[in-house]
Amino acid sequence: MLNNFKDVAERYASVKPLVSQYHTREDDVRPINSRRRKNERIERVNENKYILHDVLPAKNCNSWSISFVKYPPIIWERLDCTGCTSEFQSGDYITVRGSATAGYDTSRYNFLRTYLPRGLSFDNHSQHGKHFLVTALGRSYLPRVERRRWLDLREGEERPDYKLQFYLTSVDNRKVFKLVSFLYDQPKTRVDKEKKAALAQELASFWEWMVSVGFLLHTNDWEYRNQLRQEVLHYKEEHKMHDQGDYGVHFPEKLALQIVKDYNHPLRIHLAYNFLAKNDIKTTDGKGKFRQAYNRWCNTMFRLTYETKVTGE
């Protein structure tokens, strides 16, 4: 395991660079472990800085991988701050980045789980959609690249560079990683009150209609489910409605709004099925919880919530 700067420097020195029809000696491609996984490599910047990459050098990358090269997952540095006026102390520092794109960078997450040092771990499971770095001193939120900010980048504009830096120090005679960079505040989910108020009458009307017909829907019948799915797909295709996927009985926001505002819409049953397939009205224990589930479903289906911006940038 690469637990400190010395381990990384020694691993780099012990690995011969790959030389092949794809890589020259000057490329200095040095795999961290298996030479078959040459994308997982160590780059020596200078005697006091090493980078652990999860992709090959830029000239060997496709356009998708450029972000992974530019924003590497792990950087190890050794600083000599003797006589410095800065707040940093001499010693080993590690800088960690999470997702490199707005997608689900599974390979990056696996890399972090494998090559982060003992005492510093990556957590992307304890809270849905949120990432953290965990040490003996606590958890630090590590923002992901938001899709909206990724898509809204102007030509030549840099995407946000979310990273956390830790200092390897001693506490009670044990080595621990202490956060020395600023701490990001987690974005919070807020309800768009104006948008929800404007739709309140339609949502209430749909609720009353749905609970009156919900017992008649065969939510456990897969043939019926597939029939509804095909009808939704046909409608979206016929009306040229862009969709991100066709799994299940899925509705784009635009179509969902049309349905809930039109009592006679041909896909009204289909929209009700989308909710009732996951919240069985026939087995519900209490109307209160069932209504709460409907409220959460409305917030998601009609995009009635938004996330505050990441602070600490």
C-alpha positions as CSV (number, residue, x, y, z in Angstrom):
1,M,0.0,0.0,0.0
2,L,1.2,3.5,-0.7
3,N,0.7,5.1,2.7
4,N,3.0,8.1,2.4
5,F,5.3,10.1,0.1
6,K,8.2,7.8,0.7
7,D,6.2,4.7,-0.4
8,V,5.2,6.5,-3.6
9,A,8.7,7.6,-4.4
10,E,10.1,4.2,-3.8
11,R,7.4,2.5,-5.9
12,Y,8.2,4.9,-8.8
13,A,11.9,4.1,-8.6
14,S,11.3,0.4,-8.5
15,V,9.2,0.3,-11.7
16,K,10.8,0.2,-15.1
17,P,8.9,2.3,-17.7
18,L,7.0,0.6,-20.4
19,V,8.6,0.7,-23.9
20,S,6.5,-0.6,-26.8
21,Q,5.0,0.5,-30.1
22,Y,2.6,2.6,-28.1
23,H,5.0,4.1,-25.5
24,T,8.5,5.5,-25.7
25,R,10.9,5.6,-22.8
26,E,10.4,9.4,-22.7
27,D,6.7,8.8,-22.1
28,D,7.8,7.3,-18.7
29,V,4.7,5.2,-18.3
30,R,5.2,3.4,-15.0
31,P,2.3,1.2,-13.8
32,I,1.6,1.3,-10.1
33,N,1.0,-2.5,-9.9
34,S,0.2,-4.8,-12.8
35,R,1.8,-3.8,-16.1
36,R,-1.5,-4.9,-17.8
37,R,-3.2,-2.0,-16.1
38,K,-0.8,0.6,-17.4
39,N,-3.4,3.4,-17.1
40,E,-2.9,3.1,-13.4
41,R,0.5,4.8,-13.3
42,I,2.9,7.1,-11.3
43,E,4.2,10.3,-12.8
44,R,7.2,12.0,-11.3
45,V,6.9,15.8,-11.6
46,N,10.0,16.5,-9.5
47,E,11.7,15.1,-6.4
48,N,9.0,16.5,-4.2
49,K,5.8,15.8,-6.2
50,Y,4.3,12.6,-7.7
51,I,0.9,12.1,-9.4
52,L,-1.1,8.9,-9.3
53,H,-3.0,8.7,-12.6
54,D,-6.0,6.5,-13.7
55,V,-5.5,7.1,-17.4
56,L,-2.6,7.1,-19.9
57,P,-0.7,10.3,-20.9
58,A,-2.7,12.9,-22.9
59,K,-1.4,11.9,-26.3
60,N,-2.7,8.4,-25.8
61,C,-6.1,9.6,-24.5
62,N,-9.4,10.0,-26.3
63,S,-11.3,13.3,-25.8
64,W,-13.3,11.7,-22.9
65,S,-10.1,10.9,-21.0
66,I,-8.6,14.4,-21.2
67,S,-10.4,15.5,-18.1
68,F,-9.0,12.5,-16.2
69,V,-5.4,13.6,-17.1
70,K,-6.0,17.2,-16.3
71,Y,-7.7,16.5,-13.0
72,P,-5.8,13.4,-11.6
73,P,-7.2,11.5,-8.6
74,I,-4.2,11.6,-6.2
75,I,-1.2,13.9,-5.9
76,W,1.5,13.3,-3.3
77,E,3.9,16.2,-2.3
78,R,6.6,16.6,0.3
79,L,7.0,20.2,1.5
80,D,10.0,21.7,3.3
81,C,8.5,24.7,5.0
82,T,11.5,25.4,7.3
83,G,11.7,29.2,7.7
84,C,8.5,29.7,5.6
85,T,5.9,32.2,6.7
86,S,3.1,30.1,5.3
87,E,0.7,28.2,7.6
88,F,1.8,24.8,6.1
89,Q,4.2,22.6,8.0
90,S,7.0,20.5,6.6
91,G,5.9,17.0,5.7
92,D,3.7,14.8,3.4
93,Y,0.6,16.2,1.7
94,I,-1.9,14.4,-0.4
95,T,-4.5,16.0,-2.7
96,V,-7.5,14.0,-3.8
97,R,-10.1,14.6,-6.5
98,G,-13.3,12.7,-7.1
99,S,-15.3,12.6,-10.3
100,A,-13.5,14.0,-13.3
101,T,-16.7,14.5,-15.4
102,A,-20.4,15.0,-14.8
103,G,-21.0,11.2,-15.3
104,Y,-20.6,8.2,-13.1
105,D,-16.8,7.8,-13.1
106,T,-16.8,4.3,-11.7
107,S,-13.2,3.6,-12.7
108,R,-12.1,6.7,-10.8
109,Y,-14.0,5.6,-7.7
110,N,-12.4,2.2,-7.8
111,F,-9.0,3.8,-8.2
112,L,-9.5,5.8,-5.1
113,R,-10.6,2.8,-3.1
114,T,-7.5,1.0,-4.2
115,Y,-4.8,3.6,-3.9
116,L,-5.8,6.0,-1.2
117,P,-3.5,5.4,1.8
118,R,-4.4,3.7,5.0
119,G,-6.4,6.1,7.2
120,L,-8.0,7.9,4.2
121,S,-10.9,6.4,2.4
122,F,-13.5,7.3,-0.3
123,D,-17.2,7.1,0.6
124,N,-19.8,7.3,-2.2
125,H,-22.4,5.0,-0.6
126,S,-23.5,6.4,2.8
127,Q,-25.5,9.2,1.2
128,H,-27.0,8.8,-2.2
129,G,-25.3,10.9,-4.8
130,K,-22.8,12.5,-2.4
131,H,-19.1,11.8,-2.0
132,F,-16.9,12.1,1.1
133,L,-13.3,11.5,2.1
134,V,-13.1,9.9,5.6
135,T,-10.2,10.0,8.1
136,A,-9.9,9.3,11.8
137,L,-10.7,13.0,12.4
138,G,-14.0,13.0,10.5
139,R,-15.6,13.2,7.1
140,S,-15.1,15.9,4.5
141,Y,-17.6,16.5,1.6
142,L,-16.1,16.2,-1.8
143,P,-18.3,17.8,-4.5
144,R,-19.0,16.1,-7.8
145,V,-19.0,18.0,-11.1
146,E,-22.6,19.1,-11.5
147,R,-24.1,18.2,-14.9
148,R,-25.7,21.6,-15.3
149,R,-22.3,23.4,-14.8
150,W,-20.6,20.9,-17.1
151,L,-23.1,21.5,-19.9
152,D,-23.1,25.3,-19.4
153,L,-19.4,25.7,-19.8
154,R,-18.5,28.2,-22.5
155,E,-15.7,27.4,-25.0
156,G,-12.4,27.7,-23.2
157,E,-14.0,27.9,-19.8
158,E,-12.6,25.6,-17.1
159,R,-14.9,23.4,-15.1
160,P,-14.8,23.6,-11.3
161,D,-11.8,21.9,-9.8
162,Y,-13.1,20.2,-6.7
163,K,-10.3,18.7,-4.5
164,L,-9.3,18.2,-0.9
165,Q,-5.8,18.3,0.6
166,F,-4.7,16.5,3.7
167,Y,-1.5,16.7,5.8
168,L,-0.1,13.5,7.3
169,T,0.5,14.2,11.0
170,S,0.6,12.5,14.4
171,V,-2.2,12.5,16.9
172,D,-1.9,10.5,20.1
173,N,1.1,8.7,18.7
174,R,-0.7,7.5,15.6
175,K,-0.5,8.8,12.0
176,V,-3.7,10.5,10.8
177,F,-4.6,12.7,7.8
178,K,-5.7,16.2,8.7
179,L,-7.7,18.4,6.3
180,V,-5.7,21.5,5.4
181,S,-7.7,22.8,2.4
182,F,-11.0,24.6,2.8
183,L,-14.1,22.6,3.7
184,Y,-16.9,22.5,1.1
185,D,-20.4,23.0,2.4
186,Q,-22.8,20.4,1.1
187,P,-25.5,21.7,-1.3
188,K,-29.0,21.4,0.1
189,T,-32.2,20.4,-1.7
190,R,-34.9,23.1,-1.6
191,V,-38.5,23.2,-2.9
192,D,-39.2,25.7,-5.6
193,K,-42.2,27.1,-3.7
194,E,-43.5,29.3,-6.6
195,K,-43.4,26.5,-9.1
196,K,-45.1,24.1,-6.7
197,A,-47.8,26.7,-5.8
198,A,-48.5,27.2,-9.5
199,L,-49.1,23.5,-9.9
200,A,-50.9,22.9,-6.5
201,Q,-54.5,22.6,-7.9
202,E,-53.5,20.1,-10.7
203,L,-51.5,18.0,-8.2
204,A,-54.4,17.9,-5.8
205,S,-56.8,17.0,-8.6
206,F,-54.5,14.2,-9.8
207,W,-54.2,12.8,-6.3
208,E,-58.0,12.6,-5.8
209,W,-58.4,11.0,-9.2
210,M,-55.5,8.6,-8.7
211,V,-56.7,7.2,-5.3
212,S,-60.1,6.6,-6.8
213,V,-58.8,4.5,-9.7
214,G,-55.6,3.1,-8.2
215,F,-57.1,-0.1,-6.8
216,L,-58.1,-1.0,-10.4
217,L,-54.5,-0.9,-11.8
218,H,-52.6,-4.2,-12.1
219,T,-49.3,-3.0,-10.8
220,N,-47.9,-6.5,-10.3
221,D,-48.8,-7.6,-13.8
222,W,-45.7,-7.5,-16.0
223,E,-47.6,-7.9,-19.3
224,Y,-49.8,-4.9,-18.3
225,R,-46.7,-3.0,-17.3
226,N,-45.1,-3.7,-20.7
227,Q,-48.2,-2.7,-22.5
228,L,-48.2,0.7,-20.8
229,R,-44.5,1.1,-21.4
230,Q,-45.0,0.5,-25.1
231,E,-47.8,3.0,-25.3
232,V,-45.7,5.6,-23.6
233,L,-42.8,5.0,-26.0
234,H,-45.1,5.2,-29.0
235,Y,-46.6,8.5,-27.8
236,K,-43.2,10.0,-27.2
237,E,-42.0,8.9,-30.6
238,E,-45.1,10.1,-32.3
239,H,-44.8,13.5,-30.7
240,K,-41.0,13.7,-31.1
241,M,-40.3,14.1,-27.4
242,H,-36.7,13.7,-26.4
243,D,-36.1,11.1,-23.7
244,Q,-33.1,10.0,-21.7
245,G,-34.1,6.4,-21.6
246,D,-36.9,4.0,-22.1
247,Y,-36.6,1.8,-19.0
248,G,-39.9,1.4,-17.2
249,V,-42.9,3.8,-17.7
250,H,-40.7,6.9,-17.9
251,F,-41.9,10.5,-18.5
252,P,-39.9,13.6,-19.4
253,E,-40.9,16.6,-17.3
254,K,-42.6,18.3,-20.3
255,L,-44.8,15.3,-20.9
256,A,-45.6,14.8,-17.2
257,L,-46.8,18.4,-16.9
258,Q,-49.0,18.0,-20.0
259,I,-50.6,15.0,-18.5
260,V,-51.3,16.3,-15.0
261,K,-52.9,19.5,-16.4
262,D,-55.1,17.6,-18.8
263,Y,-57.8,15.4,-17.2
264,N,-58.5,13.7,-20.6
265,H,-54.9,13.1,-21.5
266,P,-54.5,9.5,-23.0
267,L,-51.5,8.8,-20.7
268,R,-53.1,9.8,-17.4
269,I,-53.4,6.1,-16.3
270,H,-49.7,5.6,-17.3
271,L,-48.5,8.5,-15.1
272,A,-50.5,7.2,-12.2
273,Y,-48.9,3.8,-12.8
274,N,-45.5,5.3,-12.5
275,F,-46.2,6.2,-8.9
276,L,-48.4,3.3,-7.9
277,A,-45.9,0.7,-9.2
278,K,-43.5,1.7,-6.4
279,N,-46.2,2.7,-3.8
280,D,-48.8,0.0,-3.8
281,I,-52.1,1.6,-2.8
282,K,-53.5,-1.9,-1.9
283,T,-50.9,-2.5,0.8
284,T,-50.3,0.9,2.2
285,D,-50.3,1.0,6.0
286,G,-51.3,4.7,6.4
287,K,-52.7,7.5,4.3
288,G,-50.2,9.9,5.8
289,K,-47.1,8.0,4.6
290,F,-48.8,7.4,1.3
291,R,-49.4,11.1,0.8
292,Q,-45.9,11.9,1.8
293,A,-44.6,9.4,-0.8
294,Y,-46.8,11.2,-3.4
295,N,-45.4,14.5,-2.4
296,R,-41.8,13.3,-2.9
297,W,-42.8,11.7,-6.2
298,C,-44.3,15.0,-7.4
299,N,-41.1,16.9,-6.4
300,T,-39.1,14.5,-8.5
301,M,-41.4,14.0,-11.5
302,F,-42.2,17.7,-12.0
303,R,-38.8,19.0,-11.0
304,L,-40.1,21.0,-8.1
305,T,-36.9,21.0,-6.2
306,Y,-33.4,22.4,-6.8
307,E,-30.0,22.1,-5.1
308,T,-28.2,25.1,-3.7
309,K,-24.7,25.8,-5.1
310,V,-21.6,24.2,-3.6
311,T,-19.9,26.8,-1.3
312,G,-16.3,27.0,-0.4
313,E,-15.0,27.3,-4.0
